[in-house]
Amino acid sequence: MEKKSHFKFSYIKFGSVFLLIIIAYLILASSSMKNIKFAASVDEGYYLKYATYITEKGISGFPDLFKDYIQNKHNWLFPNPLRIGFITLSSIWLKLFGCSFLNLAYLSLFSFLIFLIISFYFVEKYFGRKTAFLFTILSAISPLNMAMARRALMDSTANLFMACTIWIFLESLREKKGYKTALFVIIFAITILIKESSVLLCPFFILYLLVRRGVFKKPLRLIDFLSTTLFPFILVGAIYLLAAGGASSVITTLKIIMNSPRFNEYAILYGSGPWFRYLIDFILLSPWTCILAISFVLYYITGSKWQEEVLYLILLSITLVLLFAFLTKNARYLIILDMPIRLFTVLMLNELTQRLFKNKSYTILFVLVIIISLIDYSYFNNLFNSQGIYDPTTFQLLRAEHIIPYQ
């Protein structure tokens, strides 16, 4: 009975501290959001325009969005109307709270809050409550996530749904239940509808199914293959056709998206370069966190024992960095990478503290996570508050750190 009571007390204690962290973050973030200058002439302006239009016209207004996007070449440099999921979700949000940049930014903040809660749930399930608690602290003070949670952009919402897709896919493989597979298909389809580049999760899922079969000797079921390669795309394709008013608008929009980076001066100047630009960007945003995460990956893959969930997230990280290297490069486009990075950081610190401080390892681990969180907050404050960075490209980050001079 004593052990059971102690367990309940510990769980309540951790839960209470976790809630306090979330509440403190929300107060901190929401109090500073009113001072943000939103970019009305670029992405934020387009997302507000799309959401406001659908709020007024309803879903029947989507064909007009596609028509306007296709006919006006200036629009091709900015967000496209294929992001039906985000446009619909943001229009519902604005209908409830009012059409403004600030309210659209609050959707980002709300998405980040849900992301923290869902991530805590799954990390606790696979890695334990203590790891989940420390991971959540580190994630709540992520410079990139904090920055995007204050903007009227879709990145925080896309990050939330990508995280859900990644975790639910793993769940569907482990539990082999029909409703979990169906849930994965639906969430994956919504994720693609929120941001079309999420389709790059598909090659990773296929790769992991093959690795899982080869390394862990798990059966490769036809339903798992179809749920990643066929079913979500049938659903997405049907919604595209209905929303755009026909295949012609969808095909034309896709062609514009594929060709626009070659003619987009901003993308050429600030979004081109080698694949390792993402590593540079994340080191500039969170140096200690990123270095510890890379160290953990190297340490883990050279070890003799592999845990399925850890290998899953390592393969995810490597695959996405390589696949997104073919697109315009911007840290916020690969914001989902921040999730495994912060988990790997906690796991690396846990390995170090257990080896060096056996009796007080968790206390030392907690202190180290707090120190790194404070360092990360200082980077967030410098880069996004003091320097006022809107788009965290490599150039902007290097200039903010005075590695390259201001012109």
Secondary structure, 3 states (H helix, E strand, C coil): CHHHHHHHHHHHHHHHHHHHHHHHHHHHHHHHHCCCCCCCCCHHHHHHHHHHHHHHHCHHHHHHHHHHHHHCHHHHHCCCCCCHHHHHHHHHHHHHHCCCHHHHHHHHHHHHHHHHHHHHHHHHHHHCHHHHHHHHHHHHCCHHHHHHCCCCCCHHHHHHHHHHHHHHHHHHHHHCCHHHHHHHHHHHHHHHHHCHHHHHHHHHHHHHHHHHHHHCCCCCCHHHHHHHHCHHHHHHHHHHHHHHCCHHHHHHHHHHHHHHHHHCHHHHHHCCCCCCHHHHHHHHHCHHHHHHHHHHHHHHHCCCCCCHHHHHHHHHHHHHHHHHCCCCCCHHHHHHHHHHHHHHHHHHHHHHHHHHCCCCHHHHHHHHHHHHHHHHHHHHHHHHHHCCCCCCCHHHHHHHCCCCCCC
